[in-house]
Amino acid sequence: MRILSGIQPTGILHIGNYLGMMRPAIALQAQGEAFYFIADYHALTTIDNPETLRANSRRIALDFLACGLDPDKGALFRQSDVPQVAELTWILSTVTPKALLERAHSYKDKVARGLPASAGLFTYPVLMAADILIYDSDLVPVGKDQKQHLEMARDIAQKFNDTFGGVLKLPEPHIQSATETVPGLDGQKMSKSYGNTIDIFGDEKEMRKRIMSIVTDSAPVEAAKDPASSTIFQLYSLFASKEETETMREVFQGGGTGYGDFKKQLFAKLWEYFEPMRKRREEILKDVAYIDTVLKKGAARANEEAGKVMKRVRAAVGL
Ligand code: TYM
């Protein structure tokens, strides 16, 4: 089984990325061959500073390795190190209905937030389909915000197959219900664009400050509180054991504890959870060349697979 996923190097890794994609992706490494990449072509739709793009890409590779990606079990690479993906994007774009792209929520959201409506932003889902289809991927672990893009990838593959024969494999999304949309500090989806993230490898003071700023209702200390509607509780339950989660639920419902105390418990849990990853990250940073070696090896492996699919595609369309 081939497992594939990507992450844009647009900023700093936050716990939404970690829970929605990285944690399941790392767990899936045991079940098949993993291909995980840094979507730097995609990031060009929002980043126009070359230094920033380069630095962010290396940083995401470092963070992914620190979180437990095993480069001996799978391939970690930059999207742009497989330029054949751009060729497949073009070919797929010739069978993709414009109306399909016009339905993309993510495009509409980004334009509504003021991003220029470039052709690249509009055709983003075609590049994403190419990313997936070029490796004959079976399973794609992502958060819920990417679900529509995956449906589009399947639709595009189907359209291609209807036109040129059964050349492309249709992928399945892998979306875990508990972590499909991790809430941010204000209760909306955690996202860098909303400025509501908790970053994994930020410093201790910053992480504490951000957790202490989680928005709550104004229930007084003595009041019973509703765990289900609390971002603090939701985040805590995604990292704590069952017993710890049940204990917090009871204390919420019992009253007598203020939100400030729950936030302190959440901070302690997160800081402890990411401790081994911070340590691994420091180790990797002692030998930065290691990151380049991993990316190079990953790119070679990815090119090998992409080459096979492109050979089929080129033959099918008559190139
Ligand atoms: P990106 O870079 O925005 O996010 C990377 C992954 O993190 C997940 N995620 C979340 N999951 C749950 N809750 C959240 N609050 C949250 N925020 C982010 C995303 O769902 C994603 O899985 N278009 C993709 C990158 C991409 C890709 C691909 C993914 C390009 N090509 C091919 C899969 C397959 C993106 O922008 O993800």
Residues whose N, C-alpha, C, O or C-beta is under 5 A from the ligand:
A	BS01	TYM	L4 S5 G6 I7 Q8 G16 N17 G20 M21 A39 H42 M128 D131 P141 V142 G143 K144 D145 Q146 T179 E180 T181 V182 K189 M190
